[in-house]
């Protein structure tokens, strides 16, 4: 069992149940999935760079990404309906826990001038989203070999709409939130 999942089951669930006076374990927020999205942008025509990035994204996530097609044509961006404009990966179960552990404990400390994540990036569904400007912070990506630096977006999806409960769970899992949220 992943150490982060074990920590969640053994320490966080009882702590959140006690802290928020929840009636039973079924009310405690659970992580359902992590969605990773990346647009391909300017190197859509550069096949070599695109293949390299898709391989790096697969290595980071631990599974093959699937292409995302444009829903509408947009002449300003030279995009037609059905063109591949990005790649996405949805992680569940053990892969989700392993990726979250790697993201919190290995990738985020490698970000230059890192001051913490905003704890206000929750949507109305209680899901937490974070953007990563450089995908080379992950250990699977060799910055000297990559054909271009891309940004990726991560969304941590939970089964609870309560932002305070979700924030508590993520903080206890080790998510490095900023001390002050004014910036």
Secondary structure as UniProt FT lines:
FT   HELIX           3..7
FT   HELIX           8..12
FT   HELIX           13..19
FT   TURN            20..21
FT   HELIX           25..27
FT   STRAND          31..39
FT   HELIX           41..44
FT   HELIX           47..61
FT   STRAND          66..69
FT   HELIX           75..77
FT   TURN            81..82
FT   STRAND          84..91
FT   HELIX           93..102
FT   HELIX           103..107
FT   HELIX           108..110
FT   TURN            112..113
FT   TURN            119..120
FT   TURN            124..125
FT   STRAND          128..132
FT   HELIX           135..137
FT   TURN            139..140
FT   TURN            143..145
FT   STRAND          152..158
FT   HELIX           163..173
//
